[in-house]
């Protein structure tokens, strides 16, 4: 009688376990009873099994039963370990990105921006439920929300076909559009990519736009030129970072506008007129911010002009004999810089290389002009030197002479005087279309502008373009890749099997 009651209790226990599992989904309001049902069901099932323990002894003595029990125990063990790992993963999320350029991780600039968000930002992604880019966008949003301070970044993904009124409200015309919104601003982004999303965050959280003036009229790099020597990429990069870029013909205007956050003079090939120098002095005198890029063997007037702000522009071309450049297919006239000064512009540049193509060297004036503070930003390696013999350079046979400056050489420097800030590069090619997006050049250039514009929170390493790294095989390598998995490995397995069978028969 007791055994029969326990048998019924076992069936009731199984029902209680099933009810405990299904309760949160079927009756969410009573989900707090789930634990009671699971414990009670487990006790009833165990009691029912113990009541028939004598019946199981004979069964457990069979070989097939032992094998079955062992297999069941192993399966339960694997399921238990898997469940434990899943539970730990849910409580302690951890990611590690093994891709070459960390394409699945947020850049330091994005993380820094999220941690200092000045206001709440909501993101709405308009994706079809079956759209391939939906999961990528959701993963990106999750990472943004993870780093945002005080839960200031919230997000959701909606299907515009199922919520057409919301899509009409935001003027959504294409699937995959993301809307960033604060209390006062909104920004539409057509592709859910980190760089575009981060630039959108900058636009909706910054008040107004800073104006960057680029001086023209002396053979400088042109803002609208999309060829290799042009500055169209630099202009686009500044605009994506929420700057307004305007050309400035200083000879005609005669002064620099009051709304100028930064003035850039990029590689003038002809001399500035004295009134233009005077206009720069007036601008610097009222706390202006200037970036000057002065190419080798050019702008003698600028050489003399910059001396009063502590800069000595050496009349040379920096040549690099370090073999690391040849590994990248770069000539000796393009130094690879990996040494940086302790300055806000370069604080995030550790471990990042920059290229300074066709650059001259700089040094500090001695004595330093009164009230001027001067710092080196970037230096070449010890294997470099400043070639001063232009005839040897033209013949392509440059070699270090005793009179040539020896590395490490400064190729970018900064000076401050009162509230004024001045940065000088020994080359203008760093920001040209041909070199801007190589290595850390874009970060170095944009960090310089951000520091000059007194937006230090923008100084960081920016999102990198996702790029594929194809594996290129020659004919022999391709044949090896085919033979190993298709012929060699299966052949070894087959040979091993034959040997094992022959040995077993021999032992019999």
TORMAR-800844 format. One record per residue (C-alpha): residue number from 0; x, y, z. Coordinates in Angstrom, 2 decimals. Each point is the difference from the previous one (the first is absolute). Layout:
VEXVO;num;u;v;w
VEXVO;NUM;X;Y;Z
...
END
This chain:
VEXVO;num;u;v;w
VEXVO;0;0.00;0.00;0.00
VEXVO;1;2.80;2.43;0.95
VEXVO;2;1.91;-0.91;-3.15
VEXVO;3;-3.03;0.78;-2.14
VEXVO;4;-0.46;3.35;1.73
VEXVO;5;3.67;0.80;-0.66
VEXVO;6;-0.44;-1.00;-3.66
VEXVO;7;-2.84;2.48;-0.29
VEXVO;8;2.19;2.53;1.83
VEXVO;9;2.72;-0.50;-2.62
VEXVO;10;-2.47;0.74;-2.78
VEXVO;11;-1.23;3.03;1.92
VEXVO;12;3.64;1.10;0.47
VEXVO;13;0.64;-0.16;-3.74
VEXVO;14;-3.11;2.09;-0.59
VEXVO;15;1.19;2.52;2.61
VEXVO;16;3.41;0.26;-1.68
VEXVO;17;-1.65;0.61;-3.39
VEXVO;18;-2.29;2.62;1.54
VEXVO;19;2.95;1.74;1.65
VEXVO;20;1.83;0.26;-3.31
VEXVO;21;-3.05;1.27;-1.93
VEXVO;22;-1.47;2.30;2.68
VEXVO;23;1.96;3.24;-0.88
VEXVO;24;-1.09;-0.30;-3.62
VEXVO;25;-3.63;-1.11;0.52
VEXVO;26;-0.90;1.98;3.11
VEXVO;27;2.64;2.77;0.56
VEXVO;28;-1.96;1.49;2.90
VEXVO;29;0.54;-3.13;2.10
VEXVO;30;3.64;-0.55;-0.95
VEXVO;31;1.07;0.41;3.64
VEXVO;32;-1.42;-3.52;0.70
VEXVO;33;2.41;-1.53;-2.48
VEXVO;34;2.66;-0.88;2.58
VEXVO;35;-2.53;-1.74;2.27
VEXVO;36;-1.27;-2.18;-2.86
VEXVO;37;3.52;-0.97;-1.10
VEXVO;38;1.13;-0.95;3.52
VEXVO;39;-3.19;-1.91;0.80
VEXVO;40;0.08;-1.82;-3.33
VEXVO;41;3.65;-1.00;0.44
VEXVO;42;-0.68;-1.37;3.53
VEXVO;43;-2.99;-2.06;-1.18
VEXVO;44;1.96;-1.49;-2.89
VEXVO;45;2.97;-0.89;2.25
VEXVO;46;-2.33;-1.61;2.60
VEXVO;47;-1.68;-2.07;-2.72
VEXVO;48;3.36;-1.22;-1.29
VEXVO;49;1.25;-0.93;3.49
VEXVO;50;-3.14;-2.06;0.63
VEXVO;51;0.95;-2.32;-2.86
VEXVO;52;3.76;-0.11;0.59
VEXVO;53;-0.12;-3.79;0.48
VEXVO;54;-1.50;-0.40;-3.48
VEXVO;55;2.89;1.93;-1.56
VEXVO;56;2.83;-2.08;1.48
VEXVO;57;-0.47;-2.90;-2.35
VEXVO;58;-0.43;2.33;-2.93
VEXVO;59;3.15;1.93;0.90
VEXVO;60;1.98;-3.20;0.04
VEXVO;61;-0.41;-0.48;-3.73
VEXVO;62;2.84;1.14;-2.27
VEXVO;63;-2.24;1.83;-2.47
VEXVO;64;-1.69;1.83;2.86
VEXVO;65;3.34;1.12;1.45
VEXVO;66;1.09;1.30;-3.39
VEXVO;67;-3.30;1.84;-0.36
VEXVO;68;0.29;1.49;3.48
VEXVO;69;3.58;1.11;-0.67
VEXVO;70;-1.07;1.65;-3.24
VEXVO;71;-2.90;1.71;1.75
VEXVO;72;2.27;1.24;2.78
VEXVO;73;2.46;1.41;-2.57
VEXVO;74;-2.81;1.72;-1.88
VEXVO;75;-1.34;1.50;3.24
VEXVO;76;3.52;1.10;0.95
VEXVO;77;0.51;1.74;-3.35
VEXVO;78;-3.41;1.66;0.26
VEXVO;79;0.79;1.12;3.55
VEXVO;80;3.37;1.51;-0.98
VEXVO;81;-1.61;1.70;-3.01
VEXVO;82;-2.73;1.44;2.21
VEXVO;83;2.59;1.23;2.52
VEXVO;84;2.03;1.68;-2.76
VEXVO;85;-3.15;1.64;-1.37
VEXVO;86;-0.96;1.26;3.45
VEXVO;87;3.48;1.44;0.60
VEXVO;88;-0.02;1.61;-3.46
VEXVO;89;-3.35;1.63;0.74
VEXVO;90;1.32;1.45;3.25
VEXVO;91;3.53;0.89;-1.18
VEXVO;92;0.08;1.08;-3.64
VEXVO;93;3.46;-0.11;-1.61
VEXVO;94;1.14;0.64;-3.57
VEXVO;95;3.34;-0.27;-1.73
VEXVO;96;0.49;1.20;-3.56
VEXVO;97;2.64;-1.92;-1.97
VEXVO;98;-0.47;1.87;-3.30
VEXVO;99;2.96;1.98;-1.36
VEXVO;100;-1.50;3.47;0.40
VEXVO;101;-2.45;-0.82;2.82
VEXVO;102;-2.95;0.30;-2.35
VEXVO;103;-2.43;-1.44;2.57
VEXVO;104;1.11;2.23;2.89
VEXVO;105;-0.77;3.64;0.69
VEXVO;106;2.81;2.48;-0.52
VEXVO;107;1.44;2.02;2.91
VEXVO;108;-1.65;3.15;-1.40
VEXVO;109;-3.46;-1.59;0.09
VEXVO;110;0.50;-1.35;3.52
VEXVO;111;1.28;3.38;1.21
VEXVO;112;-2.97;1.78;-1.56
VEXVO;113;-2.52;-2.43;1.52
VEXVO;114;1.49;0.34;3.47
VEXVO;115;-0.34;3.80;-0.14
VEXVO;116;-3.41;0.37;-1.65
VEXVO;117;-1.40;3.33;1.22
VEXVO;118;-3.63;-0.97;-0.65
VEXVO;119;-2.25;-2.99;-0.61
VEXVO;120;0.07;-1.41;-3.53
VEXVO;121;-2.44;-2.51;-1.49
VEXVO;122;0.67;-2.02;-3.14
VEXVO;123;-2.72;-1.51;-2.17
VEXVO;124;1.02;-2.42;-2.73
VEXVO;125;-2.50;-0.60;-2.78
VEXVO;126;0.66;-3.52;-1.29
VEXVO;127;-2.14;-2.71;-1.51
VEXVO;128;-0.17;-3.11;2.16
VEXVO;129;1.82;-2.00;-2.68
VEXVO;130;2.55;2.69;-0.92
VEXVO;131;3.63;-1.26;0.11
VEXVO;132;1.38;3.15;1.67
VEXVO;133;-2.46;-0.12;2.89
VEXVO;134;2.06;-2.26;2.27
VEXVO;135;3.17;2.00;-0.71
VEXVO;136;-1.79;3.21;1.00
VEXVO;137;-1.41;-1.59;3.15
VEXVO;138;3.46;-1.19;1.05
VEXVO;139;1.37;3.50;-0.60
VEXVO;140;-2.80;1.58;2.05
VEXVO;141;0.64;-2.43;2.87
VEXVO;142;3.66;0.99;0.09
VEXVO;143;-0.91;3.71;0.00
VEXVO;144;-2.46;-0.51;2.86
VEXVO;145;2.59;-1.98;1.95
VEXVO;146;2.51;2.88;0.05
VEXVO;147;-2.45;2.90;0.34
VEXVO;148;0.08;1.78;3.34
VEXVO;149;-3.09;-0.07;2.22
VEXVO;150;-2.03;-1.90;-2.62
VEXVO;151;-0.04;3.08;-2.20
VEXVO;152;-0.07;-2.01;-3.22
VEXVO;153;-3.20;-1.95;-0.65
VEXVO;154;-0.98;-1.80;-3.17
VEXVO;155;-2.62;-2.07;-1.74
VEXVO;156;-0.50;-1.56;-3.41
VEXVO;157;-3.37;0.21;-1.74
VEXVO;158;-1.39;-1.31;-3.27
VEXVO;159;-1.19;2.99;-2.07
VEXVO;160;-2.53;-2.23;-1.77
VEXVO;161;-1.64;-0.88;3.31
VEXVO;162;0.23;3.51;1.44
VEXVO;163;-0.57;2.26;-3.01
VEXVO;164;-1.19;2.94;2.11
VEXVO;165;3.36;0.12;1.84
VEXVO;166;1.86;-0.27;-3.31
VEXVO;167;-2.01;2.91;-1.44
VEXVO;168;0.63;2.06;3.12
VEXVO;169;3.78;-0.23;-0.50
VEXVO;170;-0.15;0.21;-3.80
VEXVO;171;1.52;-3.45;-0.56
VEXVO;172;0.50;-0.72;-3.69
VEXVO;173;2.39;-2.96;0.08
VEXVO;174;0.36;-3.17;2.03
VEXVO;175;3.02;0.00;2.31
VEXVO;176;-0.35;3.67;1.00
VEXVO;177;0.94;0.90;3.58
VEXVO;178;-1.38;3.08;1.78
VEXVO;179;1.94;1.53;2.90
VEXVO;180;-2.07;2.34;2.12
VEXVO;181;0.41;2.26;3.03
VEXVO;182;-2.48;2.41;1.50
VEXVO;183;1.02;2.73;-2.46
VEXVO;184;1.68;-1.69;-3.00
VEXVO;185;-0.31;-3.00;-2.27
VEXVO;186;2.28;-1.49;-2.64
VEXVO;187;-0.72;-2.64;-2.65
VEXVO;188;2.72;-2.52;-0.91
VEXVO;189;-0.42;-2.17;-3.06
VEXVO;190;2.44;-2.76;0.98
VEXVO;191;0.46;-1.52;3.44
VEXVO;192;3.79;0.32;0.06
VEXVO;193;2.03;1.09;3.00
VEXVO;194;1.65;3.01;-1.62
VEXVO;195;-3.31;1.39;-1.29
VEXVO;196;-1.80;-0.77;3.26
VEXVO;197;2.71;1.64;2.12
VEXVO;198;0.11;3.07;-2.23
VEXVO;199;-3.78;0.17;0.31
VEXVO;200;0.34;-0.06;3.79
VEXVO;201;2.44;2.90;-0.20
VEXVO;202;-2.48;2.02;-2.08
VEXVO;203;-2.99;-0.51;2.30
VEXVO;204;1.92;0.59;3.23
VEXVO;205;2.14;3.00;-1.01
VEXVO;206;-1.30;3.54;0.02
VEXVO;207;0.63;1.69;-3.35
VEXVO;208;2.88;-0.61;-2.41
VEXVO;209;3.56;1.26;0.16
VEXVO;210;1.30;1.69;-3.16
VEXVO;211;3.37;-0.99;-1.46
VEXVO;212;1.48;2.40;-2.57
VEXVO;213;2.52;-1.35;-2.52
VEXVO;214;2.20;2.69;-1.56
VEXVO;215;0.15;-0.05;-3.82
VEXVO;216;1.80;2.04;-2.65
VEXVO;217;3.63;-1.08;0.43
VEXVO;218;-0.04;-3.37;-1.77
VEXVO;219;-1.30;-1.88;3.04
VEXVO;220;-1.83;-3.32;-0.24
VEXVO;221;-3.50;0.65;-1.33
VEXVO;222;-3.02;-0.97;2.06
VEXVO;223;-2.03;-1.07;-3.04
VEXVO;224;2.77;-2.01;-1.66
VEXVO;225;-0.73;-3.75;0.24
VEXVO;226;3.28;-1.07;-1.62
VEXVO;227;2.95;-1.35;1.97
VEXVO;228;1.42;3.44;1.02
VEXVO;229;-3.43;1.48;0.80
VEXVO;230;-1.54;0.72;3.40
VEXVO;231;-3.53;-1.23;-0.70
VEXVO;232;0.41;-2.97;2.38
VEXVO;233;1.22;2.28;2.79
VEXVO;234;-2.97;2.32;-0.57
VEXVO;235;-2.43;-2.92;0.11
VEXVO;236;1.60;-1.39;3.17
VEXVO;237;-0.34;3.37;1.74
VEXVO;238;-3.61;0.36;-1.08
VEXVO;239;-0.83;-3.49;1.27
VEXVO;240;1.40;1.12;3.36
VEXVO;241;-2.48;2.90;0.08
VEXVO;242;2.27;2.80;-1.26
VEXVO;243;-0.93;2.47;-2.70
VEXVO;244;2.90;0.40;-2.46
VEXVO;245;0.36;3.23;-1.99
VEXVO;246;2.69;1.27;-2.37
VEXVO;247;1.69;3.28;0.92
VEXVO;248;1.69;2.28;-2.50
VEXVO;249;1.97;1.98;2.53
VEXVO;250;1.45;2.49;-2.49
VEXVO;251;-3.50;1.06;-1.04
VEXVO;252;-1.74;-0.14;3.39
VEXVO;253;2.85;1.72;1.85
VEXVO;254;-1.04;-1.54;3.33
VEXVO;255;-1.14;-3.19;1.62
VEXVO;256;-3.67;-0.19;0.96
VEXVO;257;-0.98;0.05;3.66
VEXVO;258;-1.76;-3.39;-0.28
VEXVO;259;3.22;-1.82;-0.99
VEXVO;260;0.62;-2.87;2.40
VEXVO;261;3.10;-1.14;-1.92
VEXVO;262;1.99;1.36;-2.98
VEXVO;263;1.95;-2.47;-2.15
VEXVO;264;2.81;0.96;-2.36
VEXVO;265;0.83;-3.15;-1.97
VEXVO;266;3.23;0.03;-1.98
VEXVO;267;0.20;3.43;-1.66
VEXVO;268;2.32;-0.05;-3.04
VEXVO;269;0.23;3.78;-0.34
VEXVO;270;0.73;2.57;2.67
VEXVO;271;-2.68;1.67;2.06
VEXVO;272;-0.23;3.79;-0.22
VEXVO;273;0.82;2.14;3.01
VEXVO;274;-3.67;0.99;0.55
VEXVO;275;-0.81;-3.72;0.20
VEXVO;276;2.65;-0.53;2.64
VEXVO;277;-1.42;2.98;1.87
VEXVO;278;-3.51;-1.50;-0.14
VEXVO;279;1.36;-3.26;1.48
VEXVO;280;1.72;1.97;2.76
VEXVO;281;-3.24;1.79;0.88
VEXVO;282;-1.87;-3.30;0.08
VEXVO;283;2.63;-1.69;2.17
VEXVO;284;0.14;3.07;2.23
VEXVO;285;-3.66;-0.42;0.90
VEXVO;286;0.51;-3.66;0.93
VEXVO;287;-0.31;-1.53;-3.47
VEXVO;288;0.76;-3.62;-0.90
VEXVO;289;2.15;-0.75;-3.08
VEXVO;290;1.26;-3.15;-1.73
VEXVO;291;2.89;0.67;-2.42
VEXVO;292;1.39;-2.68;-2.32
VEXVO;293;3.29;1.14;-1.52
VEXVO;294;1.62;-2.24;-2.63
VEXVO;295;3.78;-0.40;-0.39
VEXVO;296;1.99;2.67;-1.88
VEXVO;297;-3.05;2.28;-0.29
VEXVO;298;-1.51;3.06;1.73
VEXVO;299;3.09;1.87;1.13
VEXVO;300;-2.33;2.73;1.21
VEXVO;301;-1.81;-2.43;2.30
VEXVO;302;3.34;-1.21;1.33
VEXVO;303;0.81;3.49;1.21
VEXVO;304;-3.56;0.67;1.15
VEXVO;305;-0.23;-3.09;2.21
VEXVO;306;3.27;0.74;1.77
VEXVO;307;-1.78;2.51;2.25
VEXVO;308;-2.31;-2.79;1.20
VEXVO;309;2.90;-2.31;0.87
VEXVO;310;0.22;-2.11;-3.17
VEXVO;311;3.21;-0.59;-1.94
VEXVO;312;-0.77;-1.55;-3.40
VEXVO;313;3.08;-1.90;-1.12
VEXVO;314;0.87;0.28;-3.69
VEXVO;315;0.12;-3.73;-0.67
VEXVO;316;-1.90;-3.12;-1.07
VEXVO;317;-0.27;-2.78;2.57
VEXVO;318;1.26;-3.33;-1.36
VEXVO;319;-0.68;-3.29;1.76
VEXVO;320;2.46;-2.89;-0.20
VEXVO;321;-2.02;-2.25;2.33
VEXVO;322;-0.89;-3.19;-1.95
VEXVO;323;-3.52;-0.06;1.45
VEXVO;324;-1.14;2.36;-2.76
VEXVO;325;1.04;-2.43;-2.70
VEXVO;326;-2.22;-2.66;1.56
VEXVO;327;-2.97;2.28;-0.73
VEXVO;328;1.23;0.80;-3.50
VEXVO;329;0.85;3.56;1.05
VEXVO;330;3.09;1.89;-1.09
VEXVO;331;2.55;1.68;2.29
VEXVO;332;-1.54;3.43;-0.63
VEXVO;333;-3.14;-1.06;1.94
VEXVO;334;1.03;-0.36;3.66
VEXVO;335;-2.17;-2.26;2.15
VEXVO;336;-0.52;1.72;3.35
VEXVO;337;-0.60;-2.03;3.15
VEXVO;338;1.37;2.40;2.63
VEXVO;339;-2.32;2.67;1.39
VEXVO;340;0.25;2.74;2.58
VEXVO;341;-2.01;0.05;3.24
VEXVO;342;-2.77;2.24;-1.30
VEXVO;343;-3.81;-0.11;-0.20
VEXVO;344;0.15;-0.34;-3.80
VEXVO;345;2.03;-3.20;0.19
VEXVO;346;-1.19;-1.51;3.28
VEXVO;347;-1.89;-2.79;-1.82
VEXVO;348;2.62;-0.57;-2.71
VEXVO;349;2.17;-2.51;1.86
VEXVO;350;0.59;-3.02;-2.23
VEXVO;351;-1.37;1.80;-3.07
VEXVO;352;2.24;0.91;-2.94
VEXVO;353;-0.31;3.17;-2.06
VEXVO;354;1.58;0.81;-3.36
VEXVO;355;1.68;3.36;-0.60
VEXVO;356;0.70;0.00;-3.76
VEXVO;357;2.50;2.56;-1.30
VEXVO;358;0.45;1.76;3.33
VEXVO;359;2.50;2.47;1.37
VEXVO;360;1.18;-0.04;3.60
VEXVO;361;-0.84;2.57;2.69
VEXVO;362;1.73;1.11;3.15
VEXVO;363;-0.56;2.38;2.87
VEXVO;364;1.39;3.53;-0.09
VEXVO;365;2.78;0.85;2.43
VEXVO;366;-0.67;2.08;1.91
VEXVO;367;-3.77;-0.58;-0.03
VEXVO;368;-2.04;3.20;-0.58
VEXVO;369;-1.50;1.46;3.15
VEXVO;370;-3.33;-1.53;1.01
VEXVO;371;0.22;-2.88;-2.51
VEXVO;372;-0.23;-3.66;1.06
VEXVO;373;1.26;-2.52;-2.60
VEXVO;374;-0.34;-3.81;-0.23
VEXVO;375;0.93;-2.67;-2.52
VEXVO;376;-2.94;-2.09;-1.25
VEXVO;377;1.60;-2.59;-2.32
VEXVO;378;3.56;-1.23;-0.50
VEXVO;379;1.66;-2.27;-2.52
VEXVO;380;2.26;-2.95;0.84
VEXVO;381;3.70;0.10;0.81
VEXVO;382;0.74;-1.37;-3.48
VEXVO;383;-1.26;3.20;-1.68
VEXVO;384;1.80;3.17;-0.93
VEXVO;385;-0.79;3.37;-1.56
VEXVO;386;1.50;0.18;-3.48
VEXVO;387;1.04;3.59;-0.78
VEXVO;388;1.67;-0.61;-3.38
VEXVO;389;-2.72;0.54;-2.61
VEXVO;390;2.28;-1.00;-2.86
VEXVO;391;0.55;-3.45;1.53
VEXVO;392;-3.74;-0.33;0.55
VEXVO;393;-0.68;0.76;-3.64
VEXVO;394;2.55;-2.63;-1.04
VEXVO;395;-1.55;-2.51;2.40
VEXVO;396;3.30;-0.74;1.76
VEXVO;397;-0.63;1.63;3.38
VEXVO;398;2.15;-1.17;2.90
VEXVO;399;0.56;1.47;3.46
VEXVO;400;2.72;2.62;0.23
VEXVO;401;1.62;1.28;3.22
VEXVO;402;-1.84;3.31;-0.35
VEXVO;403;-3.47;-1.58;-0.44
VEXVO;404;-2.35;-0.13;3.02
VEXVO;405;-0.12;-3.51;1.47
VEXVO;406;-3.07;-1.86;1.23
VEXVO;407;-2.18;-0.13;1.90
VEXVO;408;-1.35;3.17;-1.65
VEXVO;409;-3.14;1.92;0.88
VEXVO;410;-2.43;0.22;-2.94
VEXVO;411;-2.99;1.52;1.82
VEXVO;412;-0.07;2.39;2.95
VEXVO;413;-2.34;2.23;1.98
VEXVO;414;0.36;3.41;1.63
VEXVO;415;-2.31;1.94;2.29
VEXVO;416;0.05;3.67;0.88
VEXVO;417;-2.65;1.22;2.43
VEXVO;418;-3.23;-1.44;-1.47
VEXVO;419;1.41;-0.42;-3.52
VEXVO;420;0.88;-3.46;-1.32
VEXVO;421;2.27;-0.72;-2.97
VEXVO;422;0.85;-3.38;-1.51
VEXVO;423;2.59;-0.41;-2.77
VEXVO;424;0.51;-3.07;-2.22
VEXVO;425;3.14;-0.39;-2.10
VEXVO;426;-2.17;-1.27;-2.86
VEXVO;427;-3.41;0.65;-1.49
VEXVO;428;-0.21;-3.42;-1.66
VEXVO;429;-1.04;-1.73;3.23
VEXVO;430;-3.55;1.33;-0.50
VEXVO;431;-0.11;-0.34;-3.79
VEXVO;432;-2.41;-2.52;-1.55
VEXVO;433;2.88;-2.34;-0.83
VEXVO;434;1.12;-0.41;3.63
VEXVO;435;-2.81;1.14;2.32
VEXVO;436;-1.59;-3.42;0.45
VEXVO;437;3.27;-1.91;0.42
VEXVO;438;1.00;-1.28;3.44
VEXVO;439;-0.71;2.65;2.70
VEXVO;440;0.16;3.10;-2.24
VEXVO;441;-3.70;0.80;0.18
VEXVO;442;-0.04;-0.30;3.80
VEXVO;443;3.10;2.20;0.31
VEXVO;444;-1.50;2.69;-2.25
VEXVO;445;-3.49;-0.01;1.57
VEXVO;446;1.44;-0.11;3.53
VEXVO;447;2.05;3.09;-0.86
VEXVO;448;-3.09;1.88;-1.19
VEXVO;449;-2.03;-1.13;3.03
VEXVO;450;2.69;1.22;2.40
VEXVO;451;0.32;3.30;-1.81
VEXVO;452;-3.79;0.42;0.10
VEXVO;453;0.10;-0.69;3.76
VEXVO;454;-2.04;-3.19;-0.37
VEXVO;455;2.34;-2.33;1.86
VEXVO;456;-2.77;-2.57;0.55
VEXVO;457;0.16;-0.66;-3.76
VEXVO;458;3.65;-1.07;0.17
VEXVO;459;0.27;-3.75;-0.41
VEXVO;460;0.41;-2.86;-2.49
VEXVO;461;-2.96;0.01;-2.34
VEXVO;462;-1.96;-2.90;-1.50
VEXVO;463;1.87;-1.81;-2.75
VEXVO;464;-1.57;-1.05;-3.24
VEXVO;465;-0.84;-3.67;-0.05
VEXVO;466;2.28;-1.61;-2.52
VEXVO;467;0.38;-3.50;-1.32
VEXVO;468;3.43;-1.66;-0.02
VEXVO;469;-0.02;-2.52;-2.87
VEXVO;470;2.37;-2.96;0.04
VEXVO;471;1.94;-0.04;-3.25
VEXVO;472;1.52;-3.37;-0.94
VEXVO;473;2.43;-0.87;-2.73
VEXVO;474;-0.42;-3.17;-2.09
VEXVO;475;2.06;-2.22;2.33
VEXVO;476;-1.80;1.24;3.12
VEXVO;477;-3.41;-0.51;-1.61
VEXVO;478;0.96;-3.57;-0.96
VEXVO;479;1.15;-0.68;3.57
VEXVO;480;-3.27;1.35;1.42
VEXVO;481;-1.86;-2.43;-2.28
VEXVO;482;2.19;-3.07;0.63
VEXVO;483;0.12;0.16;3.81
VEXVO;484;-3.75;-0.22;0.82
VEXVO;485;-1.07;-1.95;-3.10
VEXVO;486;2.83;-2.53;-0.53
VEXVO;487;2.59;-0.07;2.79
VEXVO;488;-2.14;0.04;3.17
VEXVO;489;-2.65;-2.50;-1.29
VEXVO;490;2.84;-2.21;-1.28
VEXVO;491;1.67;-0.05;3.43
VEXVO;492;-3.29;-0.87;1.69
VEXVO;493;-0.62;-2.83;-2.49
VEXVO;494;3.54;-1.34;0.42
VEXVO;495;-0.33;0.08;3.78
VEXVO;496;-3.27;-1.92;-0.20
VEXVO;497;1.55;-2.69;-2.21
VEXVO;498;2.95;-0.39;2.39
VEXVO;499;-2.32;-0.31;3.01
VEXVO;500;-2.10;-2.71;-1.71
VEXVO;501;3.09;-1.97;-1.08
VEXVO;502;1.48;0.08;3.52
VEXVO;503;-3.26;-1.12;1.60
VEXVO;504;-0.27;-3.01;-2.35
VEXVO;505;3.63;-0.85;0.63
VEXVO;506;-0.62;-0.07;3.76
VEXVO;507;-2.90;-2.42;-0.51
END
